[in-house]
Amino acid sequence: AGATLDARGCSRHFDIAFGGTLELDRIHLINGGAQASGGSVKVRHGGSLRATESSVEDSSVVSLDGAAYGGAIDASNELAV
């Protein structure tokens, strides 16, 4: 079963800083929203994300200058799915 986290399009769910680690197990992220990148999760350089039996749905980013990427997850470093 797991848990569902709904950001209602107002923000990203998680922003993982340098040296930070986030482990998700059976977590469902929905309706994330951010500017430029990482609609649900942004993994900054030096951070890591491990997701097991988890999902990301209906998340998006809004372009600030014509460039937008990582509508669900923006991982500039490590990502284990």
Contacts in CASP RR format, 6 or more apart in sequence:
PFRMAT RR
TARGET T0000
AUTHOR 0000-0000-0000
METHOD contacts of the structure
MODEL  1
AGATLDARGCSRHFDIAFGGTLELDRIHLINGGAQASGGSVKVRHGGSLR
ATESSVEDSSVVSLDGAAYGGAIDASNELAV
1 26 0 8 1.000
2 26 0 8 1.000
2 27 0 8 1.000
2 28 0 8 1.000
3 26 0 8 1.000
3 27 0 8 1.000
3 28 0 8 1.000
4 27 0 8 1.000
4 28 0 8 1.000
4 29 0 8 1.000
4 30 0 8 1.000
5 13 0 8 1.000
5 27 0 8 1.000
5 28 0 8 1.000
5 29 0 8 1.000
5 30 0 8 1.000
6 30 0 8 1.000
6 31 0 8 1.000
7 13 0 8 1.000
7 29 0 8 1.000
7 30 0 8 1.000
7 31 0 8 1.000
7 32 0 8 1.000
7 33 0 8 1.000
7 40 0 8 1.000
7 59 0 8 1.000
8 31 0 8 1.000
8 32 0 8 1.000
9 31 0 8 1.000
9 32 0 8 1.000
9 33 0 8 1.000
9 59 0 8 1.000
9 60 0 8 1.000
10 32 0 8 1.000
10 33 0 8 1.000
11 32 0 8 1.000
11 33 0 8 1.000
11 34 0 8 1.000
12 32 0 8 1.000
12 33 0 8 1.000
12 34 0 8 1.000
12 38 0 8 1.000
12 39 0 8 1.000
12 40 0 8 1.000
12 41 0 8 1.000
12 42 0 8 1.000
12 59 0 8 1.000
13 29 0 8 1.000
13 32 0 8 1.000
13 40 0 8 1.000
13 41 0 8 1.000
14 22 0 8 1.000
14 40 0 8 1.000
14 41 0 8 1.000
14 42 0 8 1.000
14 49 0 8 1.000
15 41 0 8 1.000
15 42 0 8 1.000
15 44 0 8 1.000
16 22 0 8 1.000
16 41 0 8 1.000
16 42 0 8 1.000
16 43 0 8 1.000
16 44 0 8 1.000
16 47 0 8 1.000
16 48 0 8 1.000
16 49 0 8 1.000
17 44 0 8 1.000
17 47 0 8 1.000
18 44 0 8 1.000
18 45 0 8 1.000
18 46 0 8 1.000
18 47 0 8 1.000
19 46 0 8 1.000
19 47 0 8 1.000
19 48 0 8 1.000
20 46 0 8 1.000
20 47 0 8 1.000
20 48 0 8 1.000
21 47 0 8 1.000
21 48 0 8 1.000
21 49 0 8 1.000
21 50 0 8 1.000
22 41 0 8 1.000
22 43 0 8 1.000
22 48 0 8 1.000
22 49 0 8 1.000
22 50 0 8 1.000
23 49 0 8 1.000
23 50 0 8 1.000
23 51 0 8 1.000
23 52 0 8 1.000
24 49 0 8 1.000
24 50 0 8 1.000
24 51 0 8 1.000
24 52 0 8 1.000
24 54 0 8 1.000
25 52 0 8 1.000
25 53 0 8 1.000
25 54 0 8 1.000
26 52 0 8 1.000
26 53 0 8 1.000
26 54 0 8 1.000
27 51 0 8 1.000
27 54 0 8 1.000
28 54 0 8 1.000
28 55 0 8 1.000
28 56 0 8 1.000
28 57 0 8 1.000
29 40 0 8 1.000
29 41 0 8 1.000
29 54 0 8 1.000
29 55 0 8 1.000
29 56 0 8 1.000
29 57 0 8 1.000
29 59 0 8 1.000
30 56 0 8 1.000
30 57 0 8 1.000
30 58 0 8 1.000
30 59 0 8 1.000
31 57 0 8 1.000
31 58 0 8 1.000
31 59 0 8 1.000
32 39 0 8 1.000
32 40 0 8 1.000
32 58 0 8 1.000
32 59 0 8 1.000
32 60 0 8 1.000
33 39 0 8 1.000
33 40 0 8 1.000
33 59 0 8 1.000
33 60 0 8 1.000
33 61 0 8 1.000
33 62 0 8 1.000
33 71 0 8 1.000
34 42 0 8 1.000
34 61 0 8 1.000
34 62 0 8 1.000
35 61 0 8 1.000
35 62 0 8 1.000
35 64 0 8 1.000
36 61 0 8 1.000
36 62 0 8 1.000
36 63 0 8 1.000
36 64 0 8 1.000
36 67 0 8 1.000
36 68 0 8 1.000
36 69 0 8 1.000
37 61 0 8 1.000
37 68 0 8 1.000
37 69 0 8 1.000
37 70 0 8 1.000
37 71 0 8 1.000
37 74 0 8 1.000
38 59 0 8 1.000
38 61 0 8 1.000
38 69 0 8 1.000
38 70 0 8 1.000
38 71 0 8 1.000
38 72 0 8 1.000
38 73 0 8 1.000
38 74 0 8 1.000
39 59 0 8 1.000
39 60 0 8 1.000
39 61 0 8 1.000
39 70 0 8 1.000
39 71 0 8 1.000
39 72 0 8 1.000
39 73 0 8 1.000
39 74 0 8 1.000
40 56 0 8 1.000
40 59 0 8 1.000
40 71 0 8 1.000
40 72 0 8 1.000
40 73 0 8 1.000
41 49 0 8 1.000
41 56 0 8 1.000
41 72 0 8 1.000
41 73 0 8 1.000
41 74 0 8 1.000
41 75 0 8 1.000
42 73 0 8 1.000
42 74 0 8 1.000
43 49 0 8 1.000
43 73 0 8 1.000
43 74 0 8 1.000
43 75 0 8 1.000
43 76 0 8 1.000
43 77 0 8 1.000
43 78 0 8 1.000
43 79 0 8 1.000
44 76 0 8 1.000
44 77 0 8 1.000
45 76 0 8 1.000
45 77 0 8 1.000
46 77 0 8 1.000
46 78 0 8 1.000
47 77 0 8 1.000
47 78 0 8 1.000
48 77 0 8 1.000
48 78 0 8 1.000
48 79 0 8 1.000
48 80 0 8 1.000
49 73 0 8 1.000
49 75 0 8 1.000
49 78 0 8 1.000
49 79 0 8 1.000
49 80 0 8 1.000
50 80 0 8 1.000
50 81 0 8 1.000
51 80 0 8 1.000
51 81 0 8 1.000
56 72 0 8 1.000
56 73 0 8 1.000
59 71 0 8 1.000
59 72 0 8 1.000
60 71 0 8 1.000
61 68 0 8 1.000
61 69 0 8 1.000
61 70 0 8 1.000
61 71 0 8 1.000
62 68 0 8 1.000
73 79 0 8 1.000
END
